[in-house]
Amino acid sequence: MNLFIAPLNTDSLLSEAEKQNLYSKLIEQINKDFNFANEAVDFPQSTTPQELKVQLHEKIYRLIQYKFAEYLNLLYIIDVPEETVKQLDGTDLVELSEQVSFLILKREWMKVWFRNHY
């Protein structure tokens, strides 16, 4: 029986996705949900985990700073728990966007993992 174990940080999440050969599915899921939220991103399959981490962080940072309503809509569509986001410290925007990027990746990884295992 496979159990879903939530990763502790972005790097461990991305390495686990690669290890399970689900990294490309993770990219597909991110692209799908962002596009569904009308926040077009197109991470090519050739995107490395480090590039994905940086580009996703930059995208979230820009959304928080310039398009807050769209940012909230994106979190709703991806289904990031509102309570978890509310617990984050919003004093440093760079840090906040990094933490939210991890929450997004974690939720997207959960979707991909469950779809693959069940």
C-alpha positions as protocol buffer text, in pm:
chain_id: "A"
residue {
  index: 1
  type: MET
  ca { x: 0 y: 0 z: 0 }
}
residue {
  index: 2
  type: ASN
  ca { x: 133 y: 341 z: -96 }
}
residue {
  index: 3
  type: LEU
  ca { x: 75 y: 626 z: 147 }
}
residue {
  index: 4
  type: PHE
  ca { x: 87 y: 990 z: 51 }
}
residue {
  index: 5
  type: ILE
  ca { x: 355 y: 1164 z: 255 }
}
residue {
  index: 6
  type: ALA
  ca { x: 346 y: 1541 z: 232 }
}
residue {
  index: 7
  type: PRO
  ca { x: 688 y: 1681 z: 145 }
}
residue {
  index: 8
  type: LEU
  ca { x: 851 y: 1926 z: 385 }
}
residue {
  index: 9
  type: ASN
  ca { x: 983 y: 2171 z: 127 }
}
residue {
  index: 10
  type: THR
  ca { x: 986 y: 2250 z: -243 }
}
residue {
  index: 11
  type: ASP
  ca { x: 1313 y: 2073 z: -317 }
}
residue {
  index: 12
  type: SER
  ca { x: 1203 y: 1746 z: -156 }
}
residue {
  index: 13
  type: LEU
  ca { x: 868 y: 1767 z: -335 }
}
residue {
  index: 14
  type: LEU
  ca { x: 1028 y: 1815 z: -676 }
}
residue {
  index: 15
  type: SER
  ca { x: 1285 y: 1541 z: -619 }
}
residue {
  index: 16
  type: GLU
  ca { x: 1009 y: 1301 z: -511 }
}
residue {
  index: 17
  type: ALA
  ca { x: 810 y: 1385 z: -825 }
}
residue {
  index: 18
  type: GLU
  ca { x: 1116 y: 1308 z: -1035 }
}
residue {
  index: 19
  type: LYS
  ca { x: 1191 y: 989 z: -842 }
}
residue {
  index: 20
  type: GLN
  ca { x: 836 y: 862 z: -906 }
}
residue {
  index: 21
  type: ASN
  ca { x: 851 y: 968 z: -1274 }
}
residue {
  index: 22
  type: LEU
  ca { x: 560 y: 1206 z: -1217 }
}
residue {
  index: 23
  type: TYR
  ca { x: 741 y: 1537 z: -1269 }
}
residue {
  index: 24
  type: SER
  ca { x: 598 y: 1582 z: -1621 }
}
residue {
  index: 25
  type: LYS
  ca { x: 246 y: 1517 z: -1483 }
}
residue {
  index: 26
  type: LEU
  ca { x: 310 y: 1781 z: -1216 }
}
residue {
  index: 27
  type: ILE
  ca { x: 403 y: 2036 z: -1482 }
}
residue {
  index: 28
  type: GLU
  ca { x: 90 y: 1946 z: -1680 }
}
residue {
  index: 29
  type: GLN
  ca { x: -127 y: 1990 z: -1372 }
}
residue {
  index: 30
  type: ILE
  ca { x: 27 y: 2329 z: -1288 }
}
residue {
  index: 31
  type: ASN
  ca { x: -20 y: 2451 z: -1646 }
}
residue {
  index: 32
  type: LYS
  ca { x: -379 y: 2324 z: -1650 }
}
residue {
  index: 33
  type: ASP
  ca { x: -484 y: 2489 z: -1323 }
}
residue {
  index: 34
  type: PHE
  ca { x: -311 y: 2820 z: -1395 }
}
residue {
  index: 35
  type: ASN
  ca { x: -471 y: 2837 z: -1738 }
}
residue {
  index: 36
  type: PHE
  ca { x: -808 y: 2744 z: -1589 }
}
residue {
  index: 37
  type: ALA
  ca { x: -765 y: 3042 z: -1355 }
}
residue {
  index: 38
  type: ASN
  ca { x: -689 y: 3265 z: -1657 }
}
residue {
  index: 39
  type: GLU
  ca { x: -332 y: 3316 z: -1539 }
}
residue {
  index: 40
  type: ALA
  ca { x: -158 y: 3173 z: -1840 }
}
residue {
  index: 41
  type: VAL
  ca { x: 166 y: 2994 z: -1774 }
}
residue {
  index: 42
  type: ASP
  ca { x: 328 y: 2747 z: -2005 }
}
residue {
  index: 43
  type: PHE
  ca { x: 602 y: 2557 z: -1831 }
}
residue {
  index: 44
  type: PRO
  ca { x: 752 y: 2336 z: -2103 }
}
residue {
  index: 45
  type: GLN
  ca { x: 822 y: 1972 z: -2020 }
}
residue {
  index: 46
  type: SER
  ca { x: 1191 y: 2060 z: -2047 }
}
residue {
  index: 47
  type: THR
  ca { x: 1166 y: 2293 z: -1744 }
}
residue {
  index: 48
  type: THR
  ca { x: 1408 y: 2178 z: -1476 }
}
residue {
  index: 49
  type: PRO
  ca { x: 1288 y: 2154 z: -1115 }
}
residue {
  index: 50
  type: GLN
  ca { x: 1504 y: 2452 z: -1020 }
}
residue {
  index: 51
  type: GLU
  ca { x: 1363 y: 2661 z: -1307 }
}
residue {
  index: 52
  type: LEU
  ca { x: 1010 y: 2563 z: -1210 }
}
residue {
  index: 53
  type: LYS
  ca { x: 1072 y: 2662 z: -850 }
}
residue {
  index: 54
  type: VAL
  ca { x: 1211 y: 3004 z: -948 }
}
residue {
  index: 55
  type: GLN
  ca { x: 956 y: 3082 z: -1220 }
}
residue {
  index: 56
  type: LEU
  ca { x: 660 y: 2978 z: -1006 }
}
residue {
  index: 57
  type: HIS
  ca { x: 789 y: 3192 z: -719 }
}
residue {
  index: 58
  type: GLU
  ca { x: 824 y: 3493 z: -953 }
}
residue {
  index: 59
  type: LYS
  ca { x: 473 y: 3440 z: -1092 }
}
residue {
  index: 60
  type: ILE
  ca { x: 317 y: 3423 z: -745 }
}
residue {
  index: 61
  type: TYR
  ca { x: 515 y: 3728 z: -632 }
}
residue {
  index: 62
  type: ARG
  ca { x: 383 y: 3931 z: -928 }
}
residue {
  index: 63
  type: LEU
  ca { x: 26 y: 3812 z: -869 }
}
residue {
  index: 64
  type: ILE
  ca { x: 34 y: 3909 z: -501 }
}
residue {
  index: 65
  type: GLN
  ca { x: 184 y: 4247 z: -578 }
}
residue {
  index: 66
  type: TYR
  ca { x: -10 y: 4350 z: -889 }
}
residue {
  index: 67
  type: LYS
  ca { x: -314 y: 4123 z: -935 }
}
residue {
  index: 68
  type: PHE
  ca { x: -435 y: 4026 z: -590 }
}
residue {
  index: 69
  type: ALA
  ca { x: -791 y: 3926 z: -692 }
}
residue {
  index: 70
  type: GLU
  ca { x: -648 y: 3695 z: -961 }
}
residue {
  index: 71
  type: TYR
  ca { x: -407 y: 3552 z: -702 }
}
residue {
  index: 72
  type: LEU
  ca { x: -697 y: 3467 z: -470 }
}
residue {
  index: 73
  type: ASN
  ca { x: -889 y: 3313 z: -760 }
}
residue {
  index: 74
  type: LEU
  ca { x: -587 y: 3098 z: -847 }
}
residue {
  index: 75
  type: LEU
  ca { x: -560 y: 2970 z: -490 }
}
residue {
  index: 76
  type: TYR
  ca { x: -931 y: 2885 z: -498 }
}
residue {
  index: 77
  type: ILE
  ca { x: -905 y: 2696 z: -828 }
}
residue {
  index: 78
  type: ILE
  ca { x: -598 y: 2502 z: -718 }
}
residue {
  index: 79
  type: ASP
  ca { x: -772 y: 2438 z: -385 }
}
residue {
  index: 80
  type: VAL
  ca { x: -502 y: 2564 z: -151 }
}
residue {
  index: 81
  type: PRO
  ca { x: -653 y: 2563 z: 201 }
}
residue {
  index: 82
  type: GLU
  ca { x: -748 y: 2917 z: 300 }
}
residue {
  index: 83
  type: GLU
  ca { x: -663 y: 2859 z: 665 }
}
residue {
  index: 84
  type: THR
  ca { x: -309 y: 2753 z: 574 }
}
residue {
  index: 85
  type: VAL
  ca { x: -255 y: 3070 z: 370 }
}
residue {
  index: 86
  type: LYS
  ca { x: -395 y: 3286 z: 651 }
}
residue {
  index: 87
  type: GLN
  ca { x: -138 y: 3140 z: 892 }
}
residue {
  index: 88
  type: LEU
  ca { x: 154 y: 3264 z: 680 }
}
residue {
  index: 89
  type: ASP
  ca { x: 343 y: 3576 z: 779 }
}
residue {
  index: 90
  type: GLY
  ca { x: 274 y: 3839 z: 515 }
}
residue {
  index: 91
  type: THR
  ca { x: 528 y: 4100 z: 628 }
}
residue {
  index: 92
  type: ASP
  ca { x: 792 y: 3995 z: 372 }
}
residue {
  index: 93
  type: LEU
  ca { x: 638 y: 3963 z: 26 }
}
residue {
  index: 94
  type: VAL
  ca { x: 929 y: 3761 z: -114 }
}
residue {
  index: 95
  type: GLU
  ca { x: 908 y: 3510 z: 170 }
}
residue {
  index: 96
  type: LEU
  ca { x: 527 y: 3497 z: 149 }
}
residue {
  index: 97
  type: SER
  ca { x: 532 y: 3427 z: -224 }
}
residue {
  index: 98
  type: GLU
  ca { x: 788 y: 3151 z: -172 }
}
residue {
  index: 99
  type: GLN
  ca { x: 570 y: 2987 z: 95 }
}
residue {
  index: 100
  type: VAL
  ca { x: 257 y: 3016 z: -120 }
}
residue {
  index: 101
  type: SER
  ca { x: 446 y: 2867 z: -415 }
}
residue {
  index: 102
  type: PHE
  ca { x: 526 y: 2568 z: -197 }
}
residue {
  index: 103
  type: LEU
  ca { x: 161 y: 2534 z: -91 }
}
residue {
  index: 104
  type: ILE
  ca { x: 57 y: 2542 z: -457 }
}
residue {
  index: 105
  type: LEU
  ca { x: 317 y: 2282 z: -552 }
}
residue {
  index: 106
  type: LYS
  ca { x: 214 y: 2066 z: -257 }
}
residue {
  index: 107
  type: ARG
  ca { x: -154 y: 2073 z: -358 }
}
residue {
  index: 108
  type: GLU
  ca { x: -74 y: 2007 z: -724 }
}
residue {
  index: 109
  type: TRP
  ca { x: 158 y: 1722 z: -624 }
}
residue {
  index: 110
  type: MET
  ca { x: -119 y: 1572 z: -411 }
}
residue {
  index: 111
  type: LYS
  ca { x: -356 y: 1574 z: -712 }
}
residue {
  index: 112
  type: VAL
  ca { x: -97 y: 1411 z: -939 }
}
residue {
  index: 113
  type: TRP
  ca { x: 8 y: 1154 z: -681 }
}
residue {
  index: 114
  type: PHE
  ca { x: -347 y: 1043 z: -600 }
}
residue {
  index: 115
  type: ARG
  ca { x: -447 y: 1026 z: -966 }
}
residue {
  index: 116
  type: ASN
  ca { x: -146 y: 805 z: -1034 }
}
residue {
  index: 117
  type: HIS
  ca { x: -194 y: 573 z: -737 }
}
residue {
  index: 118
  type: TYR
  ca { x: -574 y: 534 z: -729 }
}
